[in-house]
Amino acid sequence: MTGRRAILGLLALLPFGSWSGFAEAASVPVPALDAPEGAMSVYHLGHSLVGPVMPHMLAQLAPTAHRWNSQLGSGTSLKEHWEPGLPIRDFEISNTPPSFRDAREAIGSGDYDAVVLTEMVELRDAIKYFGSAKYLRRWADLARTAPKAPRIYLYETWHNLDDPGGWLERIDADLEPLWLGRVLGSDSRRNPTDQLYLIPAGQVMAAVVRAAEAGEIDGLHTRQDLFSDTIHLNDLGAYVVALTHFAVLYHQNPVGLPHVLTRPDGTEAEALTPTGVAQVQAIVWQVVTAMPRTGISGAAEAK
């Protein structure tokens, strides 16, 4: 079955609301972006699947002048970040200097080259009860009206390893109808020439796990090797996701990047073997360059 036929077969099983959102989103062309020149300033809005370790690792992979700020919570939705009257769980322990900056002030400031938005999971609940599409549009529109508009990305994540629908199965099945259709679709239709792009971390994690469990990555054997519990990343998982952010944001092949990094407290993070890291880096580049929604141009793919 071709990829198109497989997608159409999946869509036939979905409720009409899901199908129509994806179908309309898929019809909107996604223009490639020019590769950035030099180091970037990046703002991360999200929750514990961003965390403090992954952005800290990204800064070690990126050019020296790369800088970042964030606003995080525990399981926090885009709606909860937006609405002043809604509490953000674990706000005080998730947001400390120097990385913290108030989200509304930061995203509207024009101080950033890229803004990365992260939605809560369970994604179906986020869509049904927390207005994912509406609040994604609100945050994106705030960024678009900044004095210097940044590039805007949605960070695709994952669900629990013990999800009843299957971890790999959910990553495969949710991308088109939910992440691209229901979450991004409305904004894509309203802003066809100023679109949000995708950091496909869920797709990369799935590809790395498939390779590891097939015995194709030195030192990695199971999906649990990338996690500290059923959903949160350990150092190795954070490194994979940091590589994904680097490749998408900088339009650069991550093969050859350092793999011995530090945590925010200065201690040395657990690292992949030199052979394993080269295998993982190659997978990251293969995945992100296969997806037009990342904005990476053909010229960058060839590097």
C-alpha positions as CSV (number, residue, x, y, z in Angstrom):
1,M,0.0,0.0,0.0
2,T,1.4,3.4,-0.9
3,G,1.8,6.1,1.7
4,R,-1.1,8.1,0.3
5,R,-3.4,5.1,0.2
6,A,-2.4,4.2,3.8
7,I,-3.2,7.7,5.0
8,L,-6.6,7.6,3.1
9,G,-7.4,4.3,4.7
10,L,-6.6,5.7,8.1
11,L,-8.7,8.8,7.5
12,A,-11.7,6.6,6.5
13,L,-11.8,5.3,10.0
14,L,-11.7,8.7,11.7
15,P,-14.7,10.9,12.7
16,F,-15.5,13.5,10.1
17,G,-14.1,16.4,12.2
18,S,-10.7,14.8,12.3
19,W,-10.8,13.9,8.6
20,S,-11.8,17.3,7.4
21,G,-9.2,19.1,9.5
22,F,-6.4,17.0,8.1
23,A,-7.6,17.1,4.5
24,E,-7.8,20.9,4.5
25,A,-4.4,21.2,6.3
26,A,-2.8,18.8,3.8
27,S,-3.9,20.9,0.9
28,V,-2.0,24.0,2.1
29,P,1.5,24.1,0.6
30,V,4.3,24.5,3.2
31,P,7.1,26.7,1.9
32,A,10.7,25.8,2.7
33,L,12.6,28.2,5.0
34,D,16.0,29.6,4.4
35,A,18.7,28.2,6.7
36,P,19.4,30.6,9.6
37,E,22.7,32.5,9.6
38,G,24.6,32.1,12.8
39,A,23.4,31.3,16.3
40,M,19.7,31.6,17.1
41,S,17.7,32.8,20.2
42,V,15.0,30.3,20.9
43,Y,11.9,30.4,23.2
44,H,10.4,27.1,24.5
45,L,6.8,27.1,25.8
46,G,5.6,23.8,27.2
47,H,5.9,21.3,30.0
48,S,8.1,18.5,31.3
49,L,8.7,16.9,27.8
50,V,10.7,20.1,27.1
51,G,12.3,20.1,30.6
52,P,15.5,21.9,31.5
53,V,17.9,19.2,30.2
54,M,16.9,19.1,26.5
55,P,17.2,22.9,25.8
56,H,20.5,22.9,27.7
57,M,21.8,20.1,25.5
58,L,20.6,22.0,22.4
59,A,22.6,25.0,23.4
60,Q,25.7,22.8,23.6
61,L,25.1,21.4,20.1
62,A,24.4,24.8,18.5
63,P,26.8,27.7,17.7
64,T,28.3,29.3,20.8
65,A,26.0,32.4,20.8
66,H,22.8,30.3,20.9
67,R,20.6,31.4,23.7
68,W,17.2,30.3,25.0
69,N,14.5,31.0,27.5
70,S,11.3,29.1,28.5
71,Q,8.1,28.9,30.5
72,L,7.2,25.4,31.6
73,G,4.8,23.5,33.8
74,S,3.8,19.9,34.6
75,G,1.4,18.5,31.9
76,T,0.5,22.1,31.0
77,S,-1.6,22.9,28.0
78,L,-1.3,25.9,25.7
79,K,-4.6,27.1,27.1
80,E,-3.3,27.0,30.7
81,H,-0.2,29.0,29.7
82,W,-2.4,31.6,27.9
83,E,-5.3,32.2,30.4
84,P,-4.1,34.2,33.4
85,G,-6.7,32.7,35.7
86,L,-5.7,29.1,35.2
87,P,-3.0,27.6,37.4
88,I,0.2,26.1,35.9
89,R,1.1,23.1,37.9
90,D,4.7,23.1,39.4
91,F,5.3,26.6,38.1
92,E,7.7,27.6,40.8
93,I,9.9,24.5,40.5
94,S,9.8,24.4,36.7
95,N,10.7,28.1,36.1
96,T,13.9,29.4,37.6
97,P,16.5,32.0,36.5
98,P,18.2,32.4,34.2
99,S,16.2,30.3,31.7
100,F,12.7,31.5,32.8
101,R,11.0,34.4,31.0
102,D,7.3,35.1,31.1
103,A,5.7,33.6,28.0
104,R,3.4,36.4,26.9
105,E,6.1,39.0,27.4
106,A,8.8,36.9,25.6
107,I,6.8,35.7,22.6
108,G,5.5,39.2,21.9
109,S,8.8,40.8,22.4
110,G,10.5,40.2,19.0
111,D,13.7,39.0,20.9
112,Y,13.7,35.5,19.5
113,D,14.5,33.9,16.1
114,A,12.3,30.9,16.9
115,V,9.4,30.1,19.2
116,V,8.7,26.4,19.9
117,L,5.2,25.7,21.2
118,T,4.4,22.4,23.0
119,E,0.9,21.0,23.6
120,M,0.0,18.7,26.5
121,V,-0.6,15.0,26.1
122,E,-3.0,13.1,26.1
123,L,-3.4,14.9,22.8
124,R,-7.0,13.8,22.3
125,D,-7.9,15.4,25.6
126,A,-6.0,18.6,24.7
127,I,-8.0,18.8,21.4
128,K,-11.4,18.0,23.0
129,Y,-11.2,19.8,26.3
130,F,-8.4,22.4,26.1
131,G,-8.9,24.1,22.7
132,S,-5.6,23.1,21.2
133,A,-6.2,24.7,17.8
134,K,-7.5,27.9,19.2
135,Y,-4.7,28.4,21.7
136,L,-2.1,27.4,19.2
137,R,-3.4,30.2,17.0
138,R,-3.4,32.7,19.8
139,W,0.3,32.0,20.7
140,A,1.3,32.0,17.0
141,D,-0.6,35.2,16.3
142,L,1.2,36.9,19.3
143,A,4.5,35.8,17.8
144,R,3.5,37.0,14.3
145,T,2.7,40.5,15.7
146,A,6.0,40.9,17.5
147,P,8.3,43.7,16.3
148,K,10.5,41.1,14.7
149,A,8.4,38.0,14.0
150,P,10.1,34.7,14.8
151,R,9.8,31.3,13.1
152,I,7.2,29.3,14.9
153,Y,7.3,25.6,15.5
154,L,5.1,23.0,17.1
155,Y,7.0,20.3,19.0
156,E,5.5,16.9,18.3
157,T,5.9,14.7,21.3
158,W,4.6,11.2,22.3
159,H,2.4,9.4,24.8
160,N,3.1,7.0,27.6
161,L,5.1,3.8,26.8
162,D,2.2,1.8,28.3
163,D,-0.5,3.6,26.2
164,P,-3.4,1.1,25.6
165,G,-3.2,2.0,21.9
166,G,0.5,1.2,21.7
167,W,3.4,3.7,21.9
168,L,4.7,3.3,18.3
169,E,1.2,2.9,17.0
170,R,0.1,6.2,18.5
171,I,3.1,8.0,17.1
172,D,2.3,6.6,13.7
173,A,-1.4,7.2,13.8
174,D,-1.6,10.6,15.5
175,L,0.7,12.6,13.3
176,E,-1.5,13.3,10.3
177,P,-5.0,13.6,11.7
178,L,-4.2,15.0,15.1
179,W,-0.9,17.0,15.2
180,L,-1.1,18.2,11.6
181,G,-4.9,18.1,11.1
182,R,-6.6,19.0,14.3
183,V,-3.9,21.0,16.1
184,L,-2.2,22.8,13.2
185,G,-4.9,22.7,10.6
186,S,-6.9,25.7,11.6
187,D,-3.8,28.0,11.8
188,S,-2.5,26.6,8.4
189,R,-5.8,27.5,6.7
190,R,-5.8,31.0,8.2
191,N,-2.1,31.7,7.5
192,P,-1.1,30.0,4.3
193,T,1.9,32.2,3.7
194,D,3.0,32.4,7.3
195,Q,2.8,28.9,8.6
196,L,3.9,27.0,11.7
197,Y,6.5,24.3,11.2
198,L,7.0,21.0,12.9
199,I,9.8,19.6,15.1
200,P,8.9,15.9,14.7
201,A,10.5,14.6,17.8
202,G,7.9,11.8,18.1
203,Q,8.7,10.6,14.6
204,V,12.4,10.6,15.4
205,M,12.0,8.8,18.7
206,A,9.9,6.1,16.9
207,A,12.5,5.7,14.2
208,V,15.3,5.4,16.8
209,V,13.4,2.9,18.9
210,R,12.6,0.8,15.8
211,A,16.3,0.7,14.9
212,A,17.4,0.0,18.5
213,E,14.9,-2.8,18.9
214,A,16.1,-4.3,15.6
215,G,19.7,-4.4,16.9
216,E,20.8,-1.5,14.6
217,I,22.1,1.0,17.2
218,D,25.2,0.2,19.3
219,G,24.4,0.4,23.0
220,L,20.6,0.9,22.6
221,H,18.4,-2.1,22.9
222,T,14.8,-1.1,23.9
223,R,12.6,2.0,24.1
224,Q,13.1,2.0,27.9
225,D,16.7,2.9,27.3
226,L,15.6,6.5,26.4
227,F,13.2,7.1,29.3
228,S,13.4,7.7,33.0
229,D,9.8,6.5,33.5
230,T,6.9,5.7,31.1
231,I,7.0,9.2,29.4
232,H,9.9,11.4,30.6
233,L,13.2,11.4,28.9
234,N,16.5,10.3,30.5
235,D,19.8,11.8,29.3
236,L,19.9,9.6,26.1
237,G,16.3,10.5,25.2
238,A,16.9,14.2,25.8
239,Y,20.0,14.0,23.5
240,V,17.9,12.5,20.7
241,V,15.3,15.2,21.0
242,A,18.0,18.0,21.3
243,L,19.5,16.6,18.0
244,T,16.0,16.8,16.4
245,H,15.6,20.5,17.5
246,F,19.1,21.3,16.3
247,A,18.5,19.7,12.8
248,V,15.2,21.5,12.3
249,L,16.1,24.9,13.7
250,Y,19.5,25.1,12.1
251,H,18.9,23.1,8.9
252,Q,22.1,21.2,9.5
253,N,23.0,17.5,9.5
254,P,23.7,16.6,13.1
255,V,26.2,13.8,12.1
256,G,29.5,14.6,13.8
257,L,28.1,16.8,16.6
258,P,29.4,16.2,20.2
259,H,27.8,13.6,22.2
260,V,29.4,14.0,25.6
261,L,27.4,16.9,27.1
262,T,26.5,18.2,30.5
263,R,23.3,18.6,32.5
264,P,22.2,22.1,33.7
265,D,23.9,21.4,37.1
266,G,27.2,20.9,35.3
267,T,27.5,17.2,35.8
268,E,28.3,15.0,32.8
269,A,25.2,13.5,31.1
270,E,24.9,9.8,30.2
271,A,26.1,9.4,26.6
272,L,25.7,7.1,23.7
273,T,28.7,5.2,22.4
274,P,30.6,6.8,19.5
275,T,29.2,4.2,17.2
276,G,25.7,4.5,18.5
277,V,25.7,8.3,18.4
278,A,26.6,8.3,14.7
279,Q,23.8,5.9,14.0
280,V,21.3,8.0,15.9
281,Q,22.5,11.2,14.3
282,A,22.0,9.7,10.8
283,I,18.4,8.7,11.7
284,V,17.6,12.1,13.0
285,W,18.6,13.8,9.7
286,Q,16.9,11.1,7.6
287,V,13.6,11.7,9.4
288,V,13.6,15.5,9.5
289,T,14.6,15.9,5.9
290,A,11.8,13.5,4.8
291,M,9.1,15.8,6.2
292,P,8.3,19.1,4.3
293,R,6.6,20.5,7.5
294,T,10.1,20.9,9.0
295,G,10.8,23.7,6.5
296,I,14.2,22.3,5.6
297,S,15.0,23.0,1.9
298,G,16.4,20.6,-0.6
299,A,19.7,22.4,-0.5
300,A,20.0,21.7,3.2
301,E,19.1,18.1,2.7
302,A,22.0,17.5,0.4
303,K,24.6,18.7,3.0
